[in-house]
Amino acid sequence: MPHVQPLKQSEAPAKSQPILKAIEEQFGQSLNIFSTLAHQPDVLGGTTQINDGIREDLPAKFRELAYFKSSQINGCEYCSRYHRQAAKKAGATDEQIEAIDRYAQSDAFDDQEKAVLSYAEQLTKTAAVEPNTVAKVKEFLSDKQLVTLAATVALANFTNRINHGLDIELP
């Protein structure tokens, strides 16, 4: 049972309503995390603004693998479900999805994907990233893309904790 009930668009504060409408248009429905965040319009708006920002310049497959890996580490079933699907849509194979726990030893991932997953894993587990991992990622990502990768992992951890802290349910 969620600690805070998700709001329907018509029940949400006026400042949240256009954001929820845009989410419904984008996803075909309002997702419970956003409908719950609608109680606090500025948090909802900030979250969706970061979510939009991370879609700008990082390759979608890297973004979704990082988000999925962070959510999987945190045991966030809600985010894992959505970002597993998003990773597959972005080009991740079933083999990669199944091997995410053992990505470092798996032939399913190339060196770039392994570097992205290592970055996501370290930042999620320790809130830091080893210099050699950063160096590997910077071999193929620009500084702007590295900022986006860090923001992706941070957003994953944020939404994981929102989902756990408020006991948000899958629809």
C-alpha positions as CSV (number, residue, x, y, z in Angstrom):
1,M,0.0,0.0,0.0
2,P,1.6,3.3,-1.0
3,H,2.4,5.8,1.7
4,V,1.0,8.6,-0.5
5,Q,-1.7,8.0,-3.0
6,P,-1.0,9.0,-6.6
7,L,-3.1,11.9,-7.9
8,K,-5.3,11.9,-11.0
9,Q,-4.5,14.9,-13.2
10,S,-7.8,16.6,-12.2
11,E,-6.9,16.2,-8.5
12,A,-3.4,17.5,-8.8
13,P,-2.3,21.0,-7.9
14,A,-2.7,23.4,-10.8
15,K,1.0,23.6,-11.3
16,S,1.3,19.8,-11.6
17,Q,-1.6,19.4,-14.1
18,P,0.2,20.4,-17.3
19,I,3.2,18.2,-16.4
20,L,1.0,15.2,-15.8
21,K,-0.8,15.9,-19.1
22,A,2.5,15.9,-20.9
23,I,3.5,12.7,-19.2
24,E,0.3,11.0,-20.2
25,E,0.8,12.2,-23.8
26,Q,4.3,10.8,-23.8
27,F,3.7,7.5,-22.2
28,G,0.0,6.9,-22.9
29,Q,-0.7,7.1,-19.2
30,S,0.5,8.8,-16.1
31,L,3.0,6.6,-14.2
32,N,2.5,6.3,-10.5
33,I,5.8,7.9,-9.6
34,F,4.9,11.1,-11.4
35,S,1.3,11.0,-10.2
36,T,2.7,10.7,-6.6
37,L,5.3,13.5,-7.1
38,A,2.4,15.7,-8.3
39,H,1.6,16.4,-4.7
40,Q,4.8,18.6,-4.8
41,P,4.8,20.4,-8.2
42,D,8.3,21.7,-8.0
43,V,9.7,18.3,-7.3
44,L,7.7,16.8,-10.1
45,G,8.8,19.6,-12.5
46,G,12.5,19.2,-11.5
47,T,12.4,15.5,-11.9
48,T,10.8,15.6,-15.3
49,Q,13.3,18.4,-16.4
50,I,16.2,16.2,-15.4
51,N,14.6,13.2,-17.1
52,D,14.2,15.2,-20.3
53,G,17.8,16.5,-20.0
54,I,19.4,13.1,-19.8
55,R,17.8,12.2,-23.2
56,E,19.8,14.9,-25.0
57,D,23.2,13.6,-25.9
58,L,24.1,10.2,-24.3
59,P,23.4,7.3,-26.6
60,A,20.1,5.7,-25.5
61,K,21.5,2.3,-25.0
62,F,24.2,3.6,-22.6
63,R,21.6,5.7,-20.7
64,E,19.2,2.8,-20.3
65,L,21.8,0.2,-19.4
66,A,23.1,2.6,-16.7
67,Y,19.6,3.3,-15.4
68,F,18.6,-0.3,-15.4
69,K,21.9,-1.4,-13.6
70,S,21.5,1.2,-10.9
71,S,17.8,0.2,-10.4
72,Q,18.7,-3.5,-10.3
73,I,21.4,-2.9,-7.7
74,N,19.0,-0.9,-5.5
75,G,16.3,-3.6,-5.9
76,C,13.8,-1.1,-7.4
77,E,11.3,-3.3,-9.1
78,Y,9.4,-0.3,-10.3
79,C,12.3,1.3,-12.2
80,S,13.8,-2.0,-13.2
81,R,10.6,-3.0,-15.0
82,Y,10.4,0.3,-17.0
83,H,14.1,0.6,-17.7
84,R,14.5,-3.1,-18.7
85,Q,11.9,-2.4,-21.4
86,A,13.5,0.9,-22.3
87,A,17.0,-0.8,-22.6
88,K,15.6,-3.4,-24.9
89,K,13.9,-0.6,-27.0
90,A,17.3,1.2,-27.1
91,G,19.0,-1.9,-28.5
92,A,20.0,-4.1,-25.5
93,T,19.5,-7.8,-26.2
94,D,17.8,-10.3,-24.0
95,E,21.2,-11.8,-23.4
96,Q,22.5,-8.5,-22.1
97,I,19.4,-8.0,-19.8
98,E,19.9,-11.5,-18.4
99,A,23.7,-11.0,-17.9
100,I,23.5,-7.5,-16.2
101,D,24.5,-9.0,-12.8
102,R,27.7,-10.4,-14.3
103,Y,28.3,-7.9,-17.0
104,A,32.1,-7.7,-16.3
105,Q,32.6,-11.4,-17.2
106,S,30.0,-11.5,-20.0
107,D,30.8,-11.5,-23.7
108,A,27.3,-10.0,-24.3
109,F,28.7,-6.5,-23.6
110,D,31.4,-4.6,-25.5
111,D,34.1,-2.7,-23.7
112,Q,32.2,0.6,-23.8
113,E,29.0,-0.9,-22.4
114,K,31.1,-2.6,-19.6
115,A,32.7,0.8,-18.8
116,V,29.2,2.5,-18.6
117,L,27.9,-0.3,-16.4
118,S,31.0,-0.2,-14.1
119,Y,30.5,3.6,-13.8
120,A,26.8,3.1,-12.9
121,E,27.6,0.3,-10.4
122,Q,30.3,2.2,-8.6
123,L,28.4,5.4,-8.4
124,T,25.3,3.6,-7.1
125,K,27.1,1.4,-4.6
126,T,29.7,3.9,-3.2
127,A,28.6,7.4,-4.4
128,A,32.1,7.6,-6.0
129,V,33.8,6.3,-9.2
130,E,37.3,5.0,-9.4
131,P,39.6,7.1,-11.6
132,N,40.4,4.2,-13.9
133,T,36.7,3.7,-14.6
134,V,36.3,7.4,-15.4
135,A,39.3,7.2,-17.7
136,K,37.8,4.3,-19.6
137,V,34.5,6.1,-20.0
138,K,36.2,9.3,-21.1
139,E,37.8,7.3,-24.0
140,F,34.5,7.4,-25.8
141,L,32.3,10.0,-24.0
142,S,32.7,13.7,-24.1
143,D,32.6,15.8,-20.9
144,K,29.0,16.7,-21.7
145,Q,28.1,13.0,-22.1
146,L,29.9,12.1,-18.9
147,V,27.8,14.8,-17.0
148,T,24.7,13.2,-18.6
149,L,25.8,9.7,-17.5
150,A,26.4,10.9,-13.9
151,A,23.0,12.6,-14.0
152,T,21.4,9.4,-15.3
153,V,22.8,7.4,-12.5
154,A,21.9,10.1,-10.0
155,L,18.3,10.2,-11.3
156,A,18.0,6.4,-11.2
157,N,19.1,6.5,-7.5
158,F,16.7,9.4,-6.8
159,T,13.7,7.6,-8.3
160,N,14.6,4.3,-6.7
161,R,14.6,6.0,-3.3
162,I,11.4,7.9,-4.0
163,N,9.7,4.6,-5.0
164,H,11.0,2.8,-1.9
165,G,10.5,5.7,0.4
166,L,6.9,6.2,-0.6
167,D,6.2,2.5,-1.5
168,I,5.0,3.5,-4.9
169,E,3.3,0.6,-6.7
170,L,3.5,-0.6,-10.3
171,P,0.2,0.0,-12.1
